[in-house]
Amino acid sequence: MTDLRVTSKPALVMEANEIDELKRRAAKSSLAIGLIYVGLGTITAMSVYPGSPLYGDWIYLGLLLTLPVSVTGFAVMYAKPDVYLLVLVVQTIMFFIFWLVLYRYLLKRYAKQLR
């Protein structure tokens, strides 16, 4: 006769250290991705004005790739080309929003992979 005792933990229950590791991994990944993505959007938004030292044909591709996070910064820069500080404030707010959304997404994704 076979032994039907369960010796392992249930599949849906995770230990505290596993949860902490998932949170740490999601935080690191989302921070790196957010800094790169929003950073590129910030540089692109600040380069929109033709008087900017970084102005060039590349800004169209940069704006297209980072449109969700750079549209507000682009609008501010387009309206008043010399308000770099305001663009930095707007992009910082966009970074924190993007980081939070990406963190929650990655946390769910990593938890689903672990199960």
QUIVENGI-V115832 format. One record per pair of residues at least 24 apart in sequence whose C-alpha atoms are under 10 Angstrom apart, sorted by the first residue. I is the first residue (numbers start at 1). J is the second residue. D is the distance in whole Angstrom. If there is no record, write none. Layout:
I:J:D, I:J:D
//
This chain:
10:115:10, 11:114:9, 11:115:6, 12:111:10, 12:112:10, 12:114:9, 12:115:7, 13:115:9, 14:111:9, 14:114:9, 14:115:8, 18:111:9, 18:114:9, 19:107:9, 19:110:10, 19:111:8, 19:114:10, 22:106:9, 22:107:7, 22:108:9, 22:109:10, 22:110:7, 22:111:7, 22:114:9, 23:103:8, 23:104:9, 23:106:9, 23:107:6, 23:108:10, 23:110:9, 23:111:9, 24:103:10, 24:107:9, 25:103:9, 25:106:9, 25:107:8, 25:110:9, 26:102:8, 26:103:6, 26:104:8, 26:105:9, 26:106:6, 26:107:5, 26:108:9, 26:109:9, 26:110:8, 26:111:10, 27:99:9, 27:100:9, 27:102:9, 27:103:6, 27:104:9, 27:106:8, 27:107:8, 28:103:9, 29:99:10, 29:102:9, 29:103:8, 29:106:8, 29:107:10, 30:98:9, 30:99:6, 30:100:8, 30:101:9, 30:102:6, 30:103:5, 30:104:9, 30:105:9, 30:106:7, 30:107:9, 31:95:9, 31:96:9, 31:98:10, 31:99:6, 31:100:9, 31:102:9, 31:103:8, 32:99:9, 33:98:10, 33:99:8, 33:102:9, 33:103:10, 34:69:10, 34:94:10, 34:95:7, 34:96:8, 34:97:10, 34:98:7, 34:99:6, 34:100:9, 34:101:10, 34:102:8, 34:103:9, 35:92:10, 35:95:7, 35:96:10, 35:98:10, 35:99:8, 37:62:10, 37:65:9, 37:66:7, 37:69:8, 37:70:10, 37:95:9, 37:98:9, 38:66:7, 38:67:10, 38:68:9, 38:69:6, 38:70:7, 38:91:7, 38:92:8, 38:94:8, 38:95:6, 38:96:10, 38:98:8, 38:99:9, 39:66:9, 39:69:10, 39:70:9, 39:88:10, 39:91:8, 39:92:9, 39:95:8, 40:65:9, 40:66:7, 40:69:10, 40:70:9, 41:65:8, 41:66:5, 41:67:8, 41:68:9, 41:69:7, 41:70:5, 41:71:9, 41:73:8, 41:74:9, 41:91:8, 41:94:10, 41:95:10, 42:66:9, 42:69:8, 42:70:7, 42:71:10, 42:73:7, 42:74:9, 42:84:10, 42:87:8, 42:88:7, 42:90:9, 42:91:6, 42:92:9, 42:94:10, 42:95:10, 43:70:9, 43:73:10, 43:87:10, 43:88:10, 43:91:10, 44:70:8, 44:73:9, 44:74:8, 45:69:10, 45:70:6, 45:71:8, 45:72:9, 45:73:6, 45:74:5, 45:75:8, 45:76:9, 45:77:7, 45:78:9, 45:84:9, 45:87:8, 45:88:10, 45:91:9, 46:70:10, 46:73:8, 46:74:7, 46:76:10, 46:77:7, 46:78:9, 46:81:8, 46:82:9, 46:83:9, 46:84:7, 46:85:10, 46:87:7, 46:88:9, 47:74:9, 47:77:9, 47:81:9, 47:84:10, 48:73:10, 48:74:7, 48:75:10, 48:77:7, 48:78:7, 48:81:8, 49:74:10, 49:77:7, 49:78:7, 49:79:10, 49:80:9, 49:81:6, 49:82:9, 50:81:9, 51:81:9, 51:82:9, 52:81:9, 52:82:9, 68:94:9, 68:98:9, 69:93:10, 69:94:6, 69:95:8, 69:97:9, 69:98:8, 70:94:8, 70:95:10
//
